[in-house]
């Protein structure tokens, strides 16, 4: 199988869009803020609506705490939130 050619103009346009968004501070209307300004800034305004976000890391590194922090702050801001954990039961959460 031959490697696919990358359309450099599309990639350049995408980078330009991201840079402009970061410079102006204008966020996409389909973002949900995490409630953590530094994370939101890195993500271009927050998490994208309708995306499935999976956090990975070592055991005990704070993945669930971070995800719960995102979920709680988004819910407090009026967004609908679903939180799933493959490791913890309901009481532990």
N, C-alpha and C positions, 0 to 999 in steps of 0.2 A: 504494500500500500504506500503510495507516494504521500509525503507530508503536504498538508494544505498550505497554500500561500496565504500570508497574512496581508490584508488590505491595510497598508500603512496609513492611508488618508483617513480611514475610519478610526483607527487607533489614535491618530493625532487629533482628530476632532473630539473624540471622547476625553482625552487628556485636557484639551483646551476647555471643554465644558466643565469638568471637575475643578480645574484651576479657577475659572471664572466664578463658579459657585462658592468656592472657599474664600476668594477675595471679596466678593460682594456680601457674603453672609446670607444670601437668598437660598432657602432650602426648597427642595421639591415638595409639592403638595401631598405626595404619597409617602411621606416619612412620619414616623412616630418617634418623638424624642424619648431617649432612655432615661432622662432626668439627670444624667451625668454630663455636664457641659463639655468636658474634655473628650468623652467618648462620642457625643453627638457631633462635635467638631470633626473628629477623625472619620466619622461615618457620613459626613455631608448632610447632617441634620438629624440623624437618628436611624432607626431600623426601617426598612421598607415594608409597607403594608403588604399583606398576603405572602410574605416570605416566611419560610421555615428557618429558624435560626437554631443552630446546634452548637453548643459550647463543648469543647473538648479540653482535657487536661488531666494531670495526675490526680490521684485520689486525695481528697482533702485540700485541694488547691483553691476552693472557693467558687467553683462553677455554679453550684446551685444557689449560693448566697448572692452572687452577681446577677444571675438570671432572675431571682426573686426580687432583687432591688430594681431591676429594669421593669419587671411586671408591676410591682407596687407603685412605682413612680408614674408609669404610664396610666395605670388605673386611676390614680389620684388626679391626673390631668384630664380624665374623662374619656379615655380610650377603652375599648373593649379588649380584654386580655384573656388568653388561654395559657395555662401553665401545665406542662407535663414533665414528669420525672420518671426515668427508667430505673432509678436506683432507690428512691425513698417512697415510703407509703404516705398516705394522707396525714396521719398523726404526726409523723416526723416533719413533714413540710410545714 
